[in-house]
Amino acid sequence: MSEAVHYETLEEEANHVISESRMVLPGVQTILGFQLVAVFNQRFELFARNEQILHFTAFFLTAAAMGLIMAPAAYHRQAERRCVSRRFVDTASRLLTISMVPFLTGICLDTFLVGRLVFDSREMSLVATMALFLFLAGIWFGLPFLVRNRPVRR
């Protein structure tokens, strides 16, 4: 059985990359909101100073990811308004892909901190964090890398 392939026009590619950004953004914003609220929670005081700084680092990385996800819209409105170019599609795709690195790191840092509260063990928390890191890095970067290098049948 052969795999059906549709090659997108430049306009379709641009629409897809913008749609993908729109789909990811609400999730990132939600996590950012929870990270912000956590600081005002009484249990935040249970963290040592270095763990509070770790949470701030996770918050900062998630905010940076949000900025990278929103960047293609700002770029398009200011640099290439009223047109769709290969440069825009490539830039937007790169920005969206790059955004996954600080997002992944921020999620994992906060996973470590949540694990610290739940397990009351740095070791268990670290194991859970590494498992999540490997899983997310695998599906976000490993899987696309493996599939990208396979030839597409026409």
CNS distance restraints for C-alpha pairs under 8 A (distance, minus, plus):
assign (resid   2 and name CA) (resid 153 and name CA) 6.38 0.50 0.50
assign (resid   2 and name CA) (resid 154 and name CA) 7.14 0.50 0.50
assign (resid   3 and name CA) (resid 152 and name CA) 7.49 0.50 0.50
assign (resid   3 and name CA) (resid 153 and name CA) 5.88 0.50 0.50
assign (resid   3 and name CA) (resid 154 and name CA) 6.80 0.50 0.50
assign (resid   4 and name CA) (resid 153 and name CA) 7.60 0.50 0.50
assign (resid   4 and name CA) (resid 154 and name CA) 6.66 0.50 0.50
assign (resid   5 and name CA) (resid 152 and name CA) 7.69 0.50 0.50
assign (resid   5 and name CA) (resid 153 and name CA) 7.57 0.50 0.50
assign (resid   5 and name CA) (resid 154 and name CA) 6.33 0.50 0.50
assign (resid   8 and name CA) (resid  12 and name CA) 5.59 0.50 0.50
assign (resid   8 and name CA) (resid  13 and name CA) 6.00 0.50 0.50
assign (resid   9 and name CA) (resid  13 and name CA) 6.24 0.50 0.50
assign (resid  10 and name CA) (resid  14 and name CA) 6.21 0.50 0.50
assign (resid  10 and name CA) (resid  84 and name CA) 7.14 0.50 0.50
assign (resid  10 and name CA) (resid  85 and name CA) 7.17 0.50 0.50
assign (resid  10 and name CA) (resid  86 and name CA) 6.85 0.50 0.50
assign (resid  10 and name CA) (resid  89 and name CA) 7.71 0.50 0.50
assign (resid  11 and name CA) (resid  15 and name CA) 6.19 0.50 0.50
assign (resid  11 and name CA) (resid  84 and name CA) 6.44 0.50 0.50
assign (resid  12 and name CA) (resid  16 and name CA) 6.11 0.50 0.50
assign (resid  13 and name CA) (resid  17 and name CA) 6.22 0.50 0.50
assign (resid  13 and name CA) (resid  89 and name CA) 6.71 0.50 0.50
assign (resid  14 and name CA) (resid  18 and name CA) 6.23 0.50 0.50
assign (resid  14 and name CA) (resid  84 and name CA) 6.99 0.50 0.50
assign (resid  14 and name CA) (resid  88 and name CA) 7.64 0.50 0.50
assign (resid  14 and name CA) (resid  89 and name CA) 5.43 0.50 0.50
assign (resid  15 and name CA) (resid  19 and name CA) 6.03 0.50 0.50
assign (resid  16 and name CA) (resid  20 and name CA) 6.00 0.50 0.50
assign (resid  17 and name CA) (resid  21 and name CA) 6.26 0.50 0.50
assign (resid  17 and name CA) (resid  89 and name CA) 7.13 0.50 0.50
assign (resid  17 and name CA) (resid  92 and name CA) 6.73 0.50 0.50
assign (resid  17 and name CA) (resid  93 and name CA) 6.35 0.50 0.50
assign (resid  18 and name CA) (resid  22 and name CA) 6.24 0.50 0.50
assign (resid  18 and name CA) (resid  72 and name CA) 7.59 0.50 0.50
assign (resid  18 and name CA) (resid  73 and name CA) 7.61 0.50 0.50
assign (resid  18 and name CA) (resid  92 and name CA) 7.83 0.50 0.50
assign (resid  19 and name CA) (resid  23 and name CA) 6.19 0.50 0.50
assign (resid  20 and name CA) (resid  24 and name CA) 6.30 0.50 0.50
assign (resid  21 and name CA) (resid  25 and name CA) 5.97 0.50 0.50
assign (resid  21 and name CA) (resid  69 and name CA) 5.86 0.50 0.50
assign (resid  21 and name CA) (resid  70 and name CA) 7.27 0.50 0.50
assign (resid  21 and name CA) (resid  96 and name CA) 6.84 0.50 0.50
assign (resid  22 and name CA) (resid  26 and name CA) 7.28 0.50 0.50
assign (resid  23 and name CA) (resid  27 and name CA) 7.79 0.50 0.50
assign (resid  24 and name CA) (resid  28 and name CA) 6.50 0.50 0.50
assign (resid  24 and name CA) (resid  69 and name CA) 7.86 0.50 0.50
assign (resid  25 and name CA) (resid  29 and name CA) 6.07 0.50 0.50
assign (resid  25 and name CA) (resid  66 and name CA) 6.69 0.50 0.50
assign (resid  25 and name CA) (resid  69 and name CA) 6.68 0.50 0.50
assign (resid  25 and name CA) (resid  70 and name CA) 7.66 0.50 0.50
assign (resid  26 and name CA) (resid  30 and name CA) 6.04 0.50 0.50
assign (resid  27 and name CA) (resid  31 and name CA) 6.29 0.50 0.50
assign (resid  28 and name CA) (resid  32 and name CA) 6.11 0.50 0.50
assign (resid  28 and name CA) (resid  62 and name CA) 7.01 0.50 0.50
assign (resid  28 and name CA) (resid  65 and name CA) 7.75 0.50 0.50
assign (resid  28 and name CA) (resid  66 and name CA) 6.32 0.50 0.50
assign (resid  28 and name CA) (resid 103 and name CA) 7.79 0.50 0.50
assign (resid  29 and name CA) (resid  33 and name CA) 6.14 0.50 0.50
assign (resid  29 and name CA) (resid  66 and name CA) 7.01 0.50 0.50
assign (resid  30 and name CA) (resid  34 and name CA) 6.38 0.50 0.50
assign (resid  31 and name CA) (resid  35 and name CA) 6.15 0.50 0.50
assign (resid  31 and name CA) (resid  62 and name CA) 7.87 0.50 0.50
assign (resid  32 and name CA) (resid  36 and name CA) 6.21 0.50 0.50
assign (resid  32 and name CA) (resid  59 and name CA) 6.44 0.50 0.50
assign (resid  32 and name CA) (resid  62 and name CA) 6.22 0.50 0.50
assign (resid  32 and name CA) (resid  63 and name CA) 6.72 0.50 0.50
assign (resid  33 and name CA) (resid  37 and name CA) 6.24 0.50 0.50
assign (resid  34 and name CA) (resid  38 and name CA) 6.09 0.50 0.50
assign (resid  35 and name CA) (resid  39 and name CA) 7.12 0.50 0.50
assign (resid  35 and name CA) (resid  55 and name CA) 7.76 0.50 0.50
assign (resid  35 and name CA) (resid  59 and name CA) 6.01 0.50 0.50
assign (resid  36 and name CA) (resid  40 and name CA) 7.64 0.50 0.50
assign (resid  36 and name CA) (resid  59 and name CA) 7.24 0.50 0.50
assign (resid  37 and name CA) (resid  41 and name CA) 6.73 0.50 0.50
assign (resid  38 and name CA) (resid  44 and name CA) 6.56 0.50 0.50
assign (resid  39 and name CA) (resid  44 and name CA) 5.80 0.50 0.50
assign (resid  40 and name CA) (resid  44 and name CA) 7.13 0.50 0.50
assign (resid  41 and name CA) (resid  45 and name CA) 7.94 0.50 0.50
assign (resid  42 and name CA) (resid  46 and name CA) 7.87 0.50 0.50
assign (resid  43 and name CA) (resid  47 and name CA) 7.61 0.50 0.50
assign (resid  44 and name CA) (resid  52 and name CA) 7.47 0.50 0.50
assign (resid  47 and name CA) (resid  51 and name CA) 5.56 0.50 0.50
assign (resid  47 and name CA) (resid  52 and name CA) 6.03 0.50 0.50
assign (resid  48 and name CA) (resid  52 and name CA) 6.36 0.50 0.50
assign (resid  49 and name CA) (resid  53 and name CA) 6.32 0.50 0.50
assign (resid  50 and name CA) (resid  54 and name CA) 6.16 0.50 0.50
assign (resid  51 and name CA) (resid  55 and name CA) 6.24 0.50 0.50
assign (resid  51 and name CA) (resid 113 and name CA) 7.19 0.50 0.50
assign (resid  52 and name CA) (resid  56 and name CA) 6.33 0.50 0.50
assign (resid  53 and name CA) (resid  57 and name CA) 6.17 0.50 0.50
assign (resid  54 and name CA) (resid  58 and name CA) 6.30 0.50 0.50
assign (resid  54 and name CA) (resid 109 and name CA) 6.85 0.50 0.50
assign (resid  54 and name CA) (resid 110 and name CA) 7.92 0.50 0.50
assign (resid  55 and name CA) (resid  59 and name CA) 6.16 0.50 0.50
assign (resid  55 and name CA) (resid 109 and name CA) 6.96 0.50 0.50
assign (resid  55 and name CA) (resid 110 and name CA) 6.19 0.50 0.50
assign (resid  55 and name CA) (resid 113 and name CA) 7.42 0.50 0.50
assign (resid  56 and name CA) (resid  60 and name CA) 6.04 0.50 0.50
assign (resid  57 and name CA) (resid  61 and name CA) 6.11 0.50 0.50
assign (resid  57 and name CA) (resid 106 and name CA) 7.21 0.50 0.50
assign (resid  58 and name CA) (resid  62 and name CA) 6.16 0.50 0.50
assign (resid  58 and name CA) (resid 105 and name CA) 7.07 0.50 0.50
assign (resid  58 and name CA) (resid 106 and name CA) 3.94 0.50 0.50
assign (resid  58 and name CA) (resid 107 and name CA) 6.82 0.50 0.50
assign (resid  58 and name CA) (resid 109 and name CA) 5.73 0.50 0.50
assign (resid  58 and name CA) (resid 110 and name CA) 6.22 0.50 0.50
assign (resid  59 and name CA) (resid  63 and name CA) 6.16 0.50 0.50
assign (resid  59 and name CA) (resid 106 and name CA) 6.57 0.50 0.50
assign (resid  60 and name CA) (resid  64 and name CA) 6.15 0.50 0.50
assign (resid  60 and name CA) (resid 106 and name CA) 7.79 0.50 0.50
assign (resid  61 and name CA) (resid  65 and name CA) 6.17 0.50 0.50
assign (resid  61 and name CA) (resid 102 and name CA) 4.95 0.50 0.50
assign (resid  61 and name CA) (resid 103 and name CA) 6.24 0.50 0.50
assign (resid  61 and name CA) (resid 105 and name CA) 7.14 0.50 0.50
assign (resid  61 and name CA) (resid 106 and name CA) 5.35 0.50 0.50
assign (resid  62 and name CA) (resid  66 and name CA) 6.24 0.50 0.50
assign (resid  62 and name CA) (resid 102 and name CA) 6.24 0.50 0.50
assign (resid  62 and name CA) (resid 103 and name CA) 5.09 0.50 0.50
assign (resid  62 and name CA) (resid 106 and name CA) 5.55 0.50 0.50
assign (resid  62 and name CA) (resid 107 and name CA) 7.67 0.50 0.50
assign (resid  63 and name CA) (resid  67 and name CA) 6.28 0.50 0.50
assign (resid  64 and name CA) (resid  68 and name CA) 6.29 0.50 0.50
assign (resid  64 and name CA) (resid  99 and name CA) 7.56 0.50 0.50
assign (resid  64 and name CA) (resid 102 and name CA) 6.86 0.50 0.50
assign (resid  64 and name CA) (resid 103 and name CA) 7.96 0.50 0.50
assign (resid  65 and name CA) (resid  69 and name CA) 6.19 0.50 0.50
assign (resid  65 and name CA) (resid  99 and name CA) 4.55 0.50 0.50
assign (resid  65 and name CA) (resid 100 and name CA) 6.75 0.50 0.50
assign (resid  65 and name CA) (resid 101 and name CA) 7.75 0.50 0.50
assign (resid  65 and name CA) (resid 102 and name CA) 5.62 0.50 0.50
assign (resid  65 and name CA) (resid 103 and name CA) 5.40 0.50 0.50
assign (resid  66 and name CA) (resid  70 and name CA) 6.20 0.50 0.50
assign (resid  66 and name CA) (resid  99 and name CA) 7.34 0.50 0.50
assign (resid  67 and name CA) (resid  71 and name CA) 5.96 0.50 0.50
assign (resid  68 and name CA) (resid  72 and name CA) 7.68 0.50 0.50
assign (resid  68 and name CA) (resid  95 and name CA) 5.62 0.50 0.50
assign (resid  68 and name CA) (resid  96 and name CA) 6.48 0.50 0.50
assign (resid  68 and name CA) (resid  98 and name CA) 7.50 0.50 0.50
assign (resid  68 and name CA) (resid  99 and name CA) 5.39 0.50 0.50
assign (resid  69 and name CA) (resid  95 and name CA) 6.55 0.50 0.50
assign (resid  69 and name CA) (resid  96 and name CA) 5.35 0.50 0.50
assign (resid  69 and name CA) (resid  99 and name CA) 6.20 0.50 0.50
assign (resid  70 and name CA) (resid  74 and name CA) 6.82 0.50 0.50
assign (resid  71 and name CA) (resid  75 and name CA) 5.93 0.50 0.50
assign (resid  71 and name CA) (resid  92 and name CA) 7.63 0.50 0.50
assign (resid  71 and name CA) (resid  95 and name CA) 7.24 0.50 0.50
assign (resid  72 and name CA) (resid  76 and name CA) 5.97 0.50 0.50
assign (resid  72 and name CA) (resid  88 and name CA) 7.71 0.50 0.50
assign (resid  72 and name CA) (resid  91 and name CA) 7.34 0.50 0.50
assign (resid  72 and name CA) (resid  92 and name CA) 4.94 0.50 0.50
assign (resid  72 and name CA) (resid  95 and name CA) 7.21 0.50 0.50
assign (resid  73 and name CA) (resid  77 and name CA) 6.14 0.50 0.50
assign (resid  74 and name CA) (resid  78 and name CA) 6.20 0.50 0.50
assign (resid  75 and name CA) (resid  79 and name CA) 5.52 0.50 0.50
assign (resid  75 and name CA) (resid  80 and name CA) 7.21 0.50 0.50
assign (resid  76 and name CA) (resid  80 and name CA) 4.97 0.50 0.50
assign (resid  76 and name CA) (resid  81 and name CA) 5.67 0.50 0.50
assign (resid  76 and name CA) (resid  88 and name CA) 7.00 0.50 0.50
assign (resid  77 and name CA) (resid  81 and name CA) 5.05 0.50 0.50
assign (resid  80 and name CA) (resid  84 and name CA) 7.15 0.50 0.50
assign (resid  80 and name CA) (resid  85 and name CA) 7.83 0.50 0.50
assign (resid  80 and name CA) (resid  88 and name CA) 7.54 0.50 0.50
assign (resid  84 and name CA) (resid  88 and name CA) 6.63 0.50 0.50
assign (resid  84 and name CA) (resid  89 and name CA) 7.67 0.50 0.50
assign (resid  85 and name CA) (resid  89 and name CA) 6.51 0.50 0.50
assign (resid  86 and name CA) (resid  90 and name CA) 6.06 0.50 0.50
assign (resid  87 and name CA) (resid  91 and name CA) 5.91 0.50 0.50
assign (resid  88 and name CA) (resid  92 and name CA) 5.90 0.50 0.50
assign (resid  89 and name CA) (resid  93 and name CA) 6.00 0.50 0.50
assign (resid  90 and name CA) (resid  94 and name CA) 6.11 0.50 0.50
assign (resid  91 and name CA) (resid  95 and name CA) 6.12 0.50 0.50
assign (resid  92 and name CA) (resid  96 and name CA) 6.12 0.50 0.50
assign (resid  93 and name CA) (resid  97 and name CA) 6.13 0.50 0.50
assign (resid  94 and name CA) (resid  98 and name CA) 5.93 0.50 0.50
assign (resid  95 and name CA) (resid  99 and name CA) 6.03 0.50 0.50
assign (resid  96 and name CA) (resid 100 and name CA) 6.94 0.50 0.50
assign (resid  97 and name CA) (resid 101 and name CA) 7.72 0.50 0.50
assign (resid  98 and name CA) (resid 102 and name CA) 7.77 0.50 0.50
assign (resid  99 and name CA) (resid 103 and name CA) 6.27 0.50 0.50
assign (resid 100 and name CA) (resid 104 and name CA) 5.77 0.50 0.50
assign (resid 100 and name CA) (resid 140 and name CA) 7.83 0.50 0.50
assign (resid 101 and name CA) (resid 105 and name CA) 6.20 0.50 0.50
assign (resid 102 and name CA) (resid 106 and name CA) 5.93 0.50 0.50
assign (resid 103 and name CA) (resid 107 and name CA) 6.12 0.50 0.50
assign (resid 104 and name CA) (resid 108 and name CA) 6.17 0.50 0.50
assign (resid 104 and name CA) (resid 133 and name CA) 7.20 0.50 0.50
assign (resid 104 and name CA) (resid 136 and name CA) 7.23 0.50 0.50
assign (resid 104 and name CA) (resid 137 and name CA) 7.54 0.50 0.50
assign (resid 105 and name CA) (resid 109 and name CA) 6.15 0.50 0.50
assign (resid 105 and name CA) (resid 133 and name CA) 7.98 0.50 0.50
assign (resid 106 and name CA) (resid 110 and name CA) 6.30 0.50 0.50
assign (resid 107 and name CA) (resid 111 and name CA) 6.03 0.50 0.50
assign (resid 108 and name CA) (resid 112 and name CA) 6.23 0.50 0.50
assign (resid 108 and name CA) (resid 129 and name CA) 5.65 0.50 0.50
assign (resid 108 and name CA) (resid 130 and name CA) 7.80 0.50 0.50
assign (resid 108 and name CA) (resid 132 and name CA) 6.98 0.50 0.50
assign (resid 108 and name CA) (resid 133 and name CA) 6.26 0.50 0.50
assign (resid 109 and name CA) (resid 113 and name CA) 6.56 0.50 0.50
assign (resid 109 and name CA) (resid 129 and name CA) 7.57 0.50 0.50
assign (resid 110 and name CA) (resid 114 and name CA) 6.10 0.50 0.50
assign (resid 111 and name CA) (resid 115 and name CA) 5.97 0.50 0.50
assign (resid 111 and name CA) (resid 125 and name CA) 7.61 0.50 0.50
assign (resid 111 and name CA) (resid 128 and name CA) 7.65 0.50 0.50
assign (resid 111 and name CA) (resid 129 and name CA) 5.78 0.50 0.50
assign (resid 112 and name CA) (resid 116 and name CA) 6.18 0.50 0.50
assign (resid 112 and name CA) (resid 122 and name CA) 7.92 0.50 0.50
assign (resid 112 and name CA) (resid 125 and name CA) 5.18 0.50 0.50
assign (resid 112 and name CA) (resid 126 and name CA) 6.01 0.50 0.50
assign (resid 112 and name CA) (resid 128 and name CA) 7.35 0.50 0.50
assign (resid 112 and name CA) (resid 129 and name CA) 5.43 0.50 0.50
assign (resid 113 and name CA) (resid 117 and name CA) 6.58 0.50 0.50
assign (resid 113 and name CA) (resid 125 and name CA) 7.43 0.50 0.50
assign (resid 114 and name CA) (resid 118 and name CA) 6.19 0.50 0.50
assign (resid 114 and name CA) (resid 125 and name CA) 7.78 0.50 0.50
assign (resid 115 and name CA) (resid 119 and name CA) 5.58 0.50 0.50
assign (resid 115 and name CA) (resid 120 and name CA) 7.30 0.50 0.50
assign (resid 115 and name CA) (resid 121 and name CA) 7.61 0.50 0.50
assign (resid 115 and name CA) (resid 122 and name CA) 7.73 0.50 0.50
assign (resid 115 and name CA) (resid 124 and name CA) 7.23 0.50 0.50
assign (resid 115 and name CA) (resid 125 and name CA) 4.44 0.50 0.50
assign (resid 115 and name CA) (resid 126 and name CA) 7.84 0.50 0.50
assign (resid 115 and name CA) (resid 128 and name CA) 7.30 0.50 0.50
assign (resid 115 and name CA) (resid 129 and name CA) 7.95 0.50 0.50
assign (resid 116 and name CA) (resid 120 and name CA) 4.95 0.50 0.50
assign (resid 116 and name CA) (resid 121 and name CA) 5.64 0.50 0.50
assign (resid 116 and name CA) (resid 122 and name CA) 5.79 0.50 0.50
assign (resid 116 and name CA) (resid 124 and name CA) 7.90 0.50 0.50
assign (resid 116 and name CA) (resid 125 and name CA) 5.53 0.50 0.50
assign (resid 119 and name CA) (resid 124 and name CA) 6.58 0.50 0.50
assign (resid 119 and name CA) (resid 125 and name CA) 6.75 0.50 0.50
assign (resid 121 and name CA) (resid 125 and name CA) 6.16 0.50 0.50
assign (resid 122 and name CA) (resid 126 and name CA) 5.96 0.50 0.50
assign (resid 123 and name CA) (resid 127 and name CA) 6.25 0.50 0.50
assign (resid 124 and name CA) (resid 128 and name CA) 6.26 0.50 0.50
assign (resid 125 and name CA) (resid 129 and name CA) 6.08 0.50 0.50
assign (resid 126 and name CA) (resid 130 and name CA) 6.06 0.50 0.50
assign (resid 127 and name CA) (resid 131 and name CA) 6.15 0.50 0.50
assign (resid 128 and name CA) (resid 132 and name CA) 6.23 0.50 0.50
assign (resid 129 and name CA) (resid 133 and name CA) 6.07 0.50 0.50
assign (resid 130 and name CA) (resid 134 and name CA) 6.07 0.50 0.50
assign (resid 131 and name CA) (resid 135 and name CA) 6.14 0.50 0.50
assign (resid 132 and name CA) (resid 136 and name CA) 6.03 0.50 0.50
assign (resid 133 and name CA) (resid 137 and name CA) 5.83 0.50 0.50
assign (resid 134 and name CA) (resid 138 and name CA) 5.77 0.50 0.50
assign (resid 135 and name CA) (resid 139 and name CA) 6.33 0.50 0.50
assign (resid 136 and name CA) (resid 140 and name CA) 5.80 0.50 0.50
assign (resid 137 and name CA) (resid 141 and name CA) 5.40 0.50 0.50
assign (resid 137 and name CA) (resid 142 and name CA) 6.47 0.50 0.50
assign (resid 138 and name CA) (resid 142 and name CA) 4.39 0.50 0.50
assign (resid 138 and name CA) (resid 143 and name CA) 5.99 0.50 0.50
assign (resid 139 and name CA) (resid 143 and name CA) 5.14 0.50 0.50
assign (resid 139 and name CA) (resid 144 and name CA) 7.40 0.50 0.50
assign (resid 140 and name CA) (resid 144 and name CA) 6.85 0.50 0.50
assign (resid 141 and name CA) (resid 145 and name CA) 6.15 0.50 0.50
assign (resid 142 and name CA) (resid 146 and name CA) 6.23 0.50 0.50
assign (resid 143 and name CA) (resid 147 and name CA) 6.15 0.50 0.50
assign (resid 144 and name CA) (resid 148 and name CA) 5.69 0.50 0.50
assign (resid 145 and name CA) (resid 149 and name CA) 6.48 0.50 0.50
assign (resid 146 and name CA) (resid 150 and name CA) 6.93 0.50 0.50
